[in-house]
Amino acid sequence: MEIRLKVLATFLFGAVLAGSFQASGQTKLNDIISYALEHSREVKKANYQIEEAKYAKREAIGHGLPQVEASTSYSKMILPEIGISNEASQQIAGMANLLINESVTAEQRQQITNSISGMLNQLNNLDALYTASAGIQVTQLIYSQAYWVGLKTAKKAEELYSILKTKSEEDLIAEVATGYYQAGSLMLQLQTVDKSLNNLKEIHRMVELSYQNDMVKESQVNRLKVTISNLEVTKQTVQNGITIQLNYLKALAGMPEDTALTIDTTSLINDFINNGHSFDFNAENVPDYQALIKQNEVYEQQVRLSKAKYYPTLAAFAKISYSSYNTEMEIKKFSNTNTFGLSLTMPIFASGSDYAKVKQAKLKQAQLQQDILKTKDLLTVSYNNAFLEYQTSKDMVTAQKENKDLAMKVYHQTSLQFQEGMASMADLLNVNSDFLQADNSYNQQILKCKTAEIKMLKASGKLKNIVK
């Protein structure tokens, strides 16, 4: 009898530890999943990635629209000292005097000579040239193979992030749902411990009366007290485990720490009993597979983008500019210059670098195609394994339910016999232990079946069906 009680306590404690690494949920599974999908940090991150992809697409579109640039500058060019001597000035003036027409009067001749001398003196004193300019340029892309391929690549990337968001949502639903059922199982274990305590306390009450009437030994009463004390410790361990799981799930779903969560274990069992899912498998419905297919389309565009460098680029441009030049630090007069034209860029020879980029892009795509084939095989295996696990667990639930009901019936019969003196305390403790093990096995079997169901829904890409 003592060995049976130790086995029961050890079994319950081990079951608690086995379920202590997941989280709990609210009264309704749909409620906590809906909350998690709205507040989870992973889903928020996925939304930011989609927004980023949208702006990347806008950036790609913008490269093909008119580009307007304005520029302005002001500069001072320091000139070296010219150093024209007086003798050189006189020689230049004399040479100019010889070139002047003879019909010019002496007075006019002298004025011209003086002007030349003055200009030479100014040139001799010139030390810097000041330049100011301002302009605006408009460029319009006319033809670029890389531009059109880039647009398609950006669109494919946006679609990829949308699929990745769906994948993140399904991963989150799987975590939350699994944690919900595991936490529910932990609470059912707590109920099992409570049943055990209630049964043992009732047995203790009857044994205590028998001991007072000298019908049982004191050692039997003390042994019962030790068993009850051990189960009290197990109960506290289960309660602590539930608190830990609930706190973890709050963090997973992005809930405030003080949020109150509970699980209706009766609804949990009824949901399983009344549940009748029909499943079919198609890898094309699974977000993991869809993401790889879309990634392959992105790689295909990257191959085309690498090839686009072989094609010419044609653009039109127009530029209006104003410039001012002066020997003094001031802006006086601007001269206008307008430019219109076409710009054609034709790649000729890149020493094989463009060819190497194309080959790299093709090899990346080839690697991804192998990942696609592998993922499809693994998804098929995962679904088949989950389906087998689900069917096996579902069949065993019925057997465990019958075993539990039978164990309960035997316990009540033995309890009545014990009260009538027709059964020993050892018999009563043994059937109590059998009933508790059967009750716990039934609850664990429900958990296995629900966990397998989550795996199967995720493998078939229908996990969101549980929130509908």
C-alpha angles and dihedrals in degrees: 000000000000090000091052091052092050090049090051094050092046092048093052093046092049091050089053092053092047092059099039100097101069138066141251134234144212124278089276120044091211091056096056093042091052090049092048093050089055100041106025113121092222092055091046089052090051090051090053090051090053090050090049090052090051091054090046087056091049089050090053091050091049093060089067096049125084113292116210122193130179125196139179135180142179122195143173118213111201110216126208118249110274097198105197107186124220090248091054090047091053091048092051091047090049093051090049089050090057091052094052115104113258091232089070113103122242091250092053090045090055092049091053091049091049091050092052091049091049092050091050090050091051091048089050090054095046110116105159144021119217119208130187125181139170130180148155128220130196120197126187123189110226103177133004125151090199090057096056093043089048090055092054091046091053091050092050090049090053091052090048093055090049089056091045089055089054088049091051090050092051092047089051093048090050092051094046095044093046091047091047094055094041091051089047088052089051090053090049087053088054089054089050091053090049090051089051092050093048092050094046092046089052090049089048091053091053093043090049090056090048091049091052087054091048092246097123134031124257090239090064091053092048092047089054091050091053091051092050091048091052091051090050088057090047090051091054090048090053092048091051090049091053091052091050092050094049092050091050092051091050089057091045092052095041093246125156113261093243094056112128113230129184136169123217100219092189090059088045092060095039090050088057095045094049094041118109113170124179115208136198128172130228119157091210089069094056116097092217090059094040090053091054092048090051090045088055089054089051090051090050089055090048089056089053090046090055090050091049089074088074091065127082124250122222125194137167123220140184126192131188116190138173124203137186128191125190140158091222130065096260140085113239114155134012125210118208125228123182123192129187128174154119127266120208121186115193119184111219112164130000100171092252096300094120091048090051091052091052091051091048091052091049092049091051089052091049090052091050092051089058089051089052092054091045093048092050091052093047093048090052091050092046092051094047092048092047091047091051091047091048095049092046093048092046092052091047092050090067091050092046090050091053091046091050093050091048092049090050091051092050091049094053091047092049091046091056090046090050091052089051092048094247096113131046126237089248090058091050094049091048095053090044089054091048091051093049092049090049091048092049092045090053092052092047091050090055089052091051091050094049091046091051089048091054090050091049094048091049092047091051095045094243100108093119088065090082091065095051 
